[in-house]
């Protein structure tokens, strides 16, 4: 448990992270920042989650953007 205290993603679901990013940037800007079809072509939370759960590199980009957006100083 002590290992996770400095991890900003600890306790956050992928869905929560994605919803916060979409609320902050919108789909258009999010699709510009992270070039994946589920953000640019008929985007939805469900289709994006399905893709991100199967695609580690894309999930990593979303998590990195989340940290840069909400935790950078």
N, C-alpha and C positions, 0 to 999 in steps of 0.2 A: 504494500500500500504506500509506503514512503517513497518508492521509486516514482510513483505517478503524481506526486504533489506539484511538480513543476511542469507537467505536461498539460498544455492548454486544451488539448482534445479529450482529456480524461473525463468520462461521464457524458460525453456528447455523442449522439447518434449521427450517422451519416445523413439521415433525413434532416435533422435539426441544423446541421452545418449547411446543407444545400439550401434549405429554406431561408436561412439568414443571409446567405450570399445572394440569392435571387431577390430577396427584399431590398438588399443594399444596392446591388448593381443593376438588377433587371436582367432578363434573358439575353437581350442584345449585347450588353456590355460583358456579361459573363461569357457568352459565346465568342466574343472578341478576345478576351483574356485567356480563355482555355478553349482551344479549337477542337471541339468534339461535336459531332452531328446532333447528339441528343440535346445540346444547348442551342443549336442554330436552326434546325429543321423540325418544326412542329414540337417545340420543347414542352415537357411536362415533368413534374417531380417524379412520378412513377417510372417513366421510361428512362430518365436520367439515373435514378437509383439502381435500376436493373443493370444498366450499362456499367456504372461505377463499381458495383459489387463484383462484377466479373472482370474488371480491367484495372489491375493494380496501379499502372502508371498514371491513369486518369484520376483515380481516387487520390493518389499522392499529390497531384497538381491541385485538386480541389482543397485538400487539407492544407497544403502550403499557402494557397491564396487566402484561406480562412485565417490562418495564423498571421500572415502579413497584413491583412485587412483589419483584424480586430485586436491584435496583440503587439503590433510593432510600435515602437516609440519614436 
